[in-house]
């Protein structure tokens, strides 16, 4: 069940790039992020419509989870895409599982040891990501600002996953996900106000059925249900094994691009996909 939930998240998140690309033609990254969080929070409130009294320390923990796993994660990733090549961002963000493993190792050494099998699996999956992303064209164009932001994105996701592990020991996945989305809204507001709201209009969404469908897909599936499923997967598998499924996202995006945008699939991409699957299995099989 844990692997199924993590794979579900990877599949949905792999398709969100296609939906985001369409909506970013009408909205800024911050505006799109804000709409996703608000709609996701509304869905989660329907699923868990009750207040729970939390101690200040827990509220502070959820605040930082919303800041790192929602607002800063999406802001750094979307900003990086405007400063450097998409391939650079995809490749660097794929370091997230490795960074999660290292962070979890030092945060909870007895539960998340780093073995040779773990490193081999990480290496195979990461090389597979390189093949999927670059599709046989290995030309790296460095852009320090964008590449550093992409690295920050990977670090933020690792921090979020490890933070969530500790929260799962005390609270339900539904409460945690709802709190994370709430603080995502709170911490996103300053960015939204700084970017200006005069051109922030619902017209592009309400005036197009396709745009509305894309937004609902991003908010309901990509944010509310996937964050909930990711928390449940972490509870069953731990942060390291769950994070391995991040490697599958570029492969899913490749398939979505072929199905929805007519983008070609190369032999290099298929080989990369096989390496990703093998790497995830090698790194996680010993834990299941």
ABEGO torsion letter per residue (X at the ends): XAAAAAAAAAAAAAAAAAAAAAAAAABBAAAAAAAAAAAAAAAAAAABBBBBBBBAAAAAAAAAAAAAABAAAAAAAAAAAAABBAAAAAAAAAAAAAAAAAAAAAABAAABBBBAAAAAAAAAAAAAAAAAAAGGBBBBBBBAAAAAAAAAAAAAAAAAAAAAAAAAAABBAAAAAAAAAAAAAAAAAAAAAAAEAAABBAAAAAABAAAAAAAAAAAAAAAAAAAAAAAAAAAAAEAAAAAAAAAAAAAAAAAAAAAAAGBBBBAAAAAAAAAAAAAAAAAAAAAX
